Amino acid sequence: MPSEAPPSGKTSDTEEDQLVSFFPEQGWGQLASGTLVFGDGSQMDPDGTIVPPVYERVTW
């Protein structure tokens, strides 16, 4: 992986973060970097690393 690639879970305004395919009926899309993003907020990097979704804790 190139050293200039953003670390997993971080977003930036690079062309690698552009959505190149999107399948909302299946709940996923693919970024130009090869990362798969899922409707629940999780993602899978091209090297197979899974990044779980981040949920905010709600207190009542």
PLY file of the C-alpha trace (Angstrom):
ply
format ascii 1.0
element vertex 60
property float x
property float y
property float z
element edge 59
property int vertex1
property int vertex2
end_header
0.00 0.00 0.00
1.41 3.44 -0.87
2.50 5.49 2.12
0.41 8.44 0.97
-2.84 6.44 1.26
-5.10 7.58 4.11
-5.22 5.21 7.10
-8.24 2.95 7.51
-11.36 4.66 8.77
-10.14 8.16 7.88
-11.66 10.21 5.13
-10.13 12.95 3.05
-11.07 14.88 -0.06
-8.88 12.84 -2.40
-9.97 11.12 -5.59
-9.52 7.78 -3.78
-12.56 8.62 -1.67
-14.85 9.10 -4.67
-17.75 6.66 -4.89
-17.36 4.80 -8.20
-20.17 2.26 -7.87
-23.21 2.21 -5.65
-25.80 -0.49 -5.07
-28.24 0.89 -2.48
-30.66 -2.01 -3.01
-27.86 -4.33 -1.81
-26.54 -1.92 0.82
-22.99 -1.32 -0.43
-20.79 0.82 -2.64
-17.17 0.93 -3.80
-14.72 3.81 -3.54
-12.06 4.51 -6.17
-9.45 3.19 -3.70
-11.13 -0.24 -3.79
-12.64 0.11 -0.32
-16.15 -1.32 0.04
-18.54 0.71 2.17
-21.70 -0.79 3.62
-25.05 0.69 4.59
-24.46 0.10 8.30
-21.35 2.33 8.23
-18.78 -0.46 8.19
-16.17 -0.84 5.49
-13.73 -3.39 4.09
-10.38 -2.13 2.86
-8.76 -3.60 -0.27
-6.36 -5.63 1.91
-9.33 -7.32 3.64
-9.21 -5.27 6.84
-12.69 -4.81 8.31
-13.48 -1.42 9.87
-16.58 -1.69 12.07
-19.19 1.07 12.16
-18.93 3.69 14.87
-22.08 4.22 16.88
-22.65 7.07 19.28
-23.77 6.09 22.73
-27.14 7.60 23.56
-28.04 8.15 27.19
-31.56 8.92 28.30
0 1
1 2
2 3
3 4
4 5
5 6
6 7
7 8
8 9
9 10
10 11
11 12
12 13
13 14
14 15
15 16
16 17
17 18
18 19
19 20
20 21
21 22
22 23
23 24
24 25
25 26
26 27
27 28
28 29
29 30
30 31
31 32
32 33
33 34
34 35
35 36
36 37
37 38
38 39
39 40
40 41
41 42
42 43
43 44
44 45
45 46
46 47
47 48
48 49
49 50
50 51
51 52
52 53
53 54
54 55
55 56
56 57
57 58
58 59
